[in-house]
Amino acid sequence: MRMRINLVVAAVTLGALLLVENRQIMAGAKANKEENQMIKNYSAGDFSKLLGTPGFSDTLLNNHFKLYQGYVNNTNGVMEKLAALLADGKEKTPEYAELKRRFGWEFNGMRLHEYYFTNIGGKEPPDKKGSLYRKIVEEFGSFENWAKDFKATGVMRGIGWVVLYQDGPSGRLVNAWINEHDVGHPAGGIPILVMDVFEHAYITDYQLDRAKYIEAFFNVINWEEIGKRLK
């Protein structure tokens, strides 16, 4: 009789423990879901208006848009995985560390492409009386000197980006080579003009003739847009 009572008590106790554990698991899952819902995903910009841009085939641009969409998707995916690991107390794991490192690559890949697409599609030459033109002349001695330096940076061996930066603290301008999305950016630098020189940006139309692509890029710079970036 006592054995039967003990078995009943044990069963009731086990059931209670399982119920508590199940509630904890459900509460944790709910907390993780709420945590992930707090993350606001980035949305890809619509740059379809660039289709028909002289010197850039629609095939080239559409493929480039798809690659950019991948960076947006991956940025969101990395953020969600990091949030889930953090909520589960796994922030000290190798997986968390590697995702943290990966975030810079995906995020900068997204943002640099947005700068790039936004600063092309122009039809007018730079305004010689505008603030950006005058600032370029002030820094480089002449507009031609700046363009020569920017293009020379673009044809260097390797893949990456060429960026005209404005140094935030001093306001000065500098052309910089960025080999990878997430490294080499000048601290405090504000991107003014961004040119993609990864092969996907030109090989469809220009094969390996990067210099010809750069000339096409210069012909469609949106000077009005990049002028707004100058502080």
C-alpha positions as CSV (number, residue, x, y, z in Angstrom):
1,M,0.0,0.0,0.0
2,R,2.8,2.4,1.0
3,M,4.7,1.5,-2.2
4,R,1.6,2.4,-4.3
5,I,1.2,5.7,-2.5
6,N,4.9,6.5,-3.0
7,L,4.6,5.7,-6.7
8,V,1.6,8.0,-6.9
9,V,3.4,10.8,-5.1
10,A,6.5,10.3,-7.3
11,A,4.3,10.4,-10.4
12,V,2.6,13.6,-9.3
13,T,5.9,15.2,-8.4
14,L,7.5,14.3,-11.7
15,G,4.4,15.6,-13.5
16,A,4.7,18.9,-11.7
17,L,8.4,19.2,-12.5
18,L,7.7,18.5,-16.2
19,L,4.9,21.1,-16.2
20,V,7.3,23.7,-14.7
21,E,10.0,22.8,-17.1
22,N,7.6,23.0,-20.0
23,R,6.4,26.4,-18.9
24,Q,10.0,27.6,-18.7
25,I,10.8,26.4,-22.1
26,M,7.7,28.0,-23.6
27,A,8.5,31.3,-21.7
28,G,12.1,31.2,-23.1
29,A,10.8,30.5,-26.6
30,K,8.3,33.4,-26.3
31,A,11.1,35.7,-25.0
32,N,13.3,34.7,-27.9
33,K,10.5,35.4,-30.4
34,E,9.8,38.8,-28.8
35,E,13.5,39.6,-28.9
36,N,13.8,38.7,-32.6
37,Q,10.6,40.8,-33.3
38,M,12.4,43.8,-31.8
39,I,15.0,43.6,-34.5
40,K,14.0,45.9,-37.4
41,N,15.1,44.4,-40.6
42,Y,16.8,46.5,-43.3
43,S,14.9,46.8,-46.6
44,A,16.7,46.9,-50.0
45,G,16.4,50.2,-51.9
46,D,14.8,50.2,-55.4
47,F,17.4,51.4,-57.9
48,S,15.6,50.3,-61.0
49,K,15.5,53.9,-62.3
50,L,19.2,53.3,-63.2
51,L,18.2,50.9,-65.9
52,G,19.1,52.5,-69.2
53,T,22.1,54.3,-67.8
54,P,24.6,54.9,-70.6
55,G,27.6,52.7,-70.4
56,F,25.8,50.2,-68.1
57,S,23.8,47.4,-69.6
58,D,20.5,46.4,-67.9
59,T,22.0,42.9,-67.5
60,L,24.9,44.3,-65.6
61,L,22.8,46.4,-63.4
62,N,20.1,43.8,-62.7
63,N,22.8,41.3,-61.7
64,H,24.4,44.0,-59.5
65,F,21.0,44.7,-57.8
66,K,20.6,40.9,-57.0
67,L,24.1,40.9,-55.4
68,Y,23.2,43.9,-53.3
69,Q,19.9,42.3,-52.3
70,G,22.0,39.4,-51.0
71,Y,24.0,41.7,-48.7
72,V,20.7,43.1,-47.3
73,N,19.4,39.6,-46.7
74,N,22.6,38.5,-45.1
75,T,22.8,41.6,-42.8
76,N,19.3,40.8,-41.5
77,G,20.1,37.1,-41.1
78,V,23.2,37.8,-39.1
79,M,21.4,40.2,-36.8
80,E,18.7,37.7,-36.1
81,K,21.1,34.9,-35.4
82,L,23.2,37.1,-33.1
83,A,20.0,38.2,-31.2
84,A,19.0,34.5,-30.8
85,L,22.4,33.5,-29.5
86,L,22.4,36.4,-27.1
87,A,19.0,35.5,-25.7
88,D,20.1,31.9,-25.2
89,G,23.2,33.0,-23.3
90,K,25.6,31.9,-26.0
91,E,27.3,35.2,-26.5
92,K,30.7,33.7,-25.6
93,T,30.6,31.0,-28.1
94,P,32.8,30.8,-31.3
95,E,29.7,31.0,-33.4
96,Y,28.7,34.3,-31.8
97,A,32.2,35.7,-32.3
98,E,32.4,34.7,-36.0
99,L,28.9,36.2,-36.7
100,K,30.0,39.4,-35.0
101,R,33.0,39.6,-37.4
102,R,30.8,38.7,-40.4
103,F,28.4,41.5,-39.6
104,G,30.8,44.2,-40.7
105,W,31.3,42.5,-44.1
106,E,27.6,42.1,-44.8
107,F,26.5,45.5,-43.5
108,N,29.2,47.5,-45.3
109,G,28.5,45.5,-48.4
110,M,25.0,46.7,-48.2
111,R,25.7,50.3,-47.4
112,L,28.6,50.8,-49.9
113,H,26.3,49.5,-52.7
114,E,23.6,52.0,-51.7
115,Y,26.2,54.8,-51.8
116,Y,27.3,53.5,-55.2
117,F,23.9,53.2,-56.8
118,T,22.8,56.5,-55.5
119,N,25.9,58.4,-56.8
120,I,25.4,57.2,-60.4
121,G,22.7,57.9,-63.0
122,G,23.6,61.6,-63.4
123,K,23.4,63.5,-66.7
124,E,25.0,66.8,-65.9
125,P,28.6,67.8,-65.4
126,P,29.8,69.0,-62.0
127,D,28.8,72.6,-61.1
128,K,32.0,74.5,-61.0
129,K,30.5,77.0,-58.6
130,G,29.2,74.3,-56.3
131,S,30.7,73.6,-52.8
132,L,32.0,70.2,-53.7
133,Y,33.8,71.3,-56.9
134,R,35.4,74.2,-55.1
135,K,36.4,71.9,-52.2
136,I,38.0,69.4,-54.6
137,V,40.0,72.2,-56.3
138,E,41.1,73.5,-52.9
139,E,42.3,70.1,-51.8
140,F,43.9,68.8,-55.0
141,G,44.9,71.9,-56.8
142,S,42.5,71.3,-59.7
143,F,39.6,69.1,-60.5
144,E,41.7,67.3,-63.1
145,N,44.3,66.4,-60.4
146,W,41.6,64.9,-58.2
147,A,40.1,62.9,-61.1
148,K,43.6,61.7,-62.1
149,D,44.2,60.5,-58.6
150,F,40.8,58.9,-58.2
151,K,41.1,57.0,-61.5
152,A,44.6,55.9,-60.8
153,T,43.4,54.5,-57.4
154,G,40.7,52.6,-59.3
155,V,43.0,50.8,-61.7
156,M,45.3,49.5,-59.0
157,R,45.6,45.8,-59.0
158,G,43.2,44.1,-56.7
159,I,39.4,44.2,-56.1
160,G,37.6,46.6,-53.8
161,W,36.3,50.1,-53.7
162,V,37.5,53.6,-54.4
163,V,36.0,56.2,-52.1
164,L,36.4,60.0,-51.9
165,Y,36.1,60.6,-48.2
166,Q,35.6,63.8,-46.3
167,D,37.5,63.7,-43.0
168,G,34.8,64.5,-40.4
169,P,37.0,66.5,-37.9
170,S,39.0,68.5,-40.4
171,G,36.7,68.6,-43.4
172,R,39.5,67.7,-45.8
173,L,39.1,65.4,-48.7
174,V,41.0,62.2,-49.5
175,N,40.8,59.4,-52.1
176,A,41.1,56.0,-50.5
177,W,41.4,52.4,-51.6
178,I,39.2,49.9,-49.7
179,N,40.2,46.3,-50.3
180,E,37.5,44.7,-48.3
181,H,34.0,45.9,-47.3
182,D,34.8,45.9,-43.6
183,V,38.5,47.0,-43.3
184,G,40.5,50.1,-44.3
185,H,37.9,52.8,-43.9
186,P,39.4,56.0,-42.5
187,A,38.1,56.6,-39.0
188,G,35.6,59.5,-39.1
189,G,35.5,59.5,-42.9
190,I,32.3,60.5,-44.6
191,P,31.8,58.7,-48.0
192,I,31.3,61.4,-50.7
193,L,31.8,59.4,-53.9
194,V,31.9,55.6,-54.0
195,M,33.0,53.5,-56.9
196,D,32.8,49.7,-57.0
197,V,35.8,48.1,-58.6
198,F,34.9,44.5,-57.8
199,E,34.8,42.6,-61.1
200,H,31.0,42.1,-60.8
201,A,30.6,45.8,-61.3
202,Y,32.0,45.9,-64.8
203,I,33.1,42.5,-66.2
204,T,29.7,41.8,-68.0
205,D,30.1,44.9,-70.1
206,Y,33.8,45.6,-70.1
207,Q,35.5,42.2,-69.5
208,L,38.8,43.1,-67.9
209,D,39.0,46.6,-69.2
210,R,38.5,48.3,-65.8
211,A,39.8,51.7,-67.1
212,K,37.1,51.8,-69.7
213,Y,34.5,51.1,-67.0
214,I,35.9,53.9,-64.9
215,E,35.5,56.3,-67.7
216,A,31.9,55.2,-68.1
217,F,31.4,55.7,-64.4
218,F,32.7,59.2,-64.5
219,N,30.3,60.0,-67.3
220,V,27.3,59.2,-65.1
221,I,28.3,60.5,-61.7
222,N,25.3,62.2,-60.0
223,W,27.1,65.3,-58.9
224,E,24.0,66.9,-57.4
225,E,23.5,63.8,-55.1
226,I,27.1,63.6,-53.9
227,G,27.2,67.3,-53.3
228,K,24.6,66.8,-50.6
229,R,27.0,64.4,-48.8
230,L,29.6,67.1,-48.2
231,K,29.5,68.5,-44.7
